[in-house]
Amino acid sequence: MKNLKTLLILAAMLTGAASAYSASHAGAPMAAGEAKKDAAVAMPADMADGEVRKVDMDNKKITIKHGEIKNLDMPGMTMVFQVKDAALLGKAKVGDKIRFKAEKAGGAIVVTDIQPAK
């Protein structure tokens, strides 16, 4: 009997918590324009600005003078990166201003996307 009473109390508490959560998140849905704006702001945050200093096709590496890379908590500097896919190197040449995405992979920092800067 004691277990049943405990179970009923827990069920009532969970129901109340779920109800409170849904009430606090109720309201008008986000307008389509706002959703696109939020997505546009979130997407470039992963990209860092840089300038290509060297492209090494043989070793699948690129040297980039870059600004802060926020997702890696890295300050601006010039460094050599490995690339995830050698085809990315075809998107850049020395002197190009770029936006790029870098991630930690297997103990190295790897460039996973390169786009021309706008």
C-alpha positions in Angstrom: 0.0 0.0 0.0 2.9 2.4 0.8 4.5 1.7 -2.6 1.2 2.5 -4.4 0.8 5.8 -2.4 4.4 6.7 -3.4 3.8 5.9 -7.0 0.6 8.0 -7.1 2.4 11.0 -5.5 5.2 10.7 -8.1 2.8 10.5 -10.9 0.9 13.6 -9.7 4.2 15.5 -9.4 5.3 14.5 -12.9 2.0 15.5 -14.3 2.2 18.9 -12.6 5.7 19.4 -13.9 4.8 18.5 -17.4 1.8 20.8 -17.2 3.9 23.7 -15.9 6.5 23.2 -18.6 3.9 23.3 -21.4 2.3 26.3 -19.9 5.6 28.2 -19.7 6.4 27.4 -23.4 3.0 28.1 -24.7 2.2 31.1 -26.9 2.4 32.2 -30.4 4.6 30.1 -32.6 7.8 31.7 -34.0 7.2 33.5 -37.2 8.9 32.0 -40.3 11.1 35.1 -40.7 12.3 34.8 -37.1 13.1 31.1 -37.5 15.2 31.8 -40.6 16.9 34.7 -38.9 17.9 32.5 -35.9 19.1 29.8 -38.3 21.2 32.3 -40.2 22.8 33.6 -37.0 23.5 30.1 -35.7 25.0 28.7 -38.9 27.9 31.2 -39.5 28.9 31.0 -35.8 30.7 27.8 -36.6 32.6 29.4 -39.4 35.8 31.3 -38.9 37.3 34.0 -41.1 40.7 33.5 -42.7 43.1 34.1 -45.5 44.8 31.2 -47.3 48.6 31.4 -47.0 49.5 28.0 -48.5 47.8 25.0 -50.1 49.6 21.6 -49.9 47.7 19.2 -52.2 50.2 16.4 -51.7 49.8 16.2 -48.0 46.1 17.4 -47.8 47.0 20.4 -45.7 46.2 24.1 -45.9 47.9 27.0 -44.0 45.4 29.7 -42.9 45.9 33.0 -41.1 42.6 33.0 -39.2 40.6 35.0 -36.7 39.1 33.4 -33.6 37.7 29.9 -34.0 34.9 30.0 -31.4 33.9 26.3 -31.4 37.5 25.4 -30.6 38.1 28.3 -28.2 41.1 29.2 -30.3 42.5 32.8 -30.7 43.5 34.1 -34.1 46.8 32.9 -35.5 48.4 31.4 -38.6 48.5 27.6 -38.6 48.6 24.5 -40.8 45.4 22.4 -40.9 44.7 19.0 -42.2 41.6 18.8 -44.4 38.8 16.2 -44.1 38.5 15.9 -47.9 41.2 16.8 -50.4 38.5 18.3 -52.7 38.2 21.2 -50.2 41.7 22.3 -51.3 40.3 23.0 -54.8 38.1 25.7 -53.3 41.0 27.9 -52.2 44.2 29.4 -53.5 46.9 31.5 -51.8 45.6 35.0 -50.9 41.9 34.0 -50.9 39.7 35.4 -48.1 37.6 32.5 -46.8 35.2 31.3 -44.2 36.0 27.8 -42.9 34.8 25.3 -40.4 37.3 23.3 -38.3 36.8 20.5 -35.8 38.9 18.3 -33.6 39.3 14.8 -35.0 41.7 12.1 -34.0 43.9 14.4 -32.1 44.2 16.9 -34.9 42.3 20.0 -36.0 40.7 19.3 -39.3 39.1 21.7 -41.8 35.7 20.3 -42.7 34.3 23.1 -44.9 35.7 26.0 -46.9 33.6 28.9 -48.4 34.6 32.1 -50.1 34.3 35.1 -47.8 31.6 37.6 -48.8 
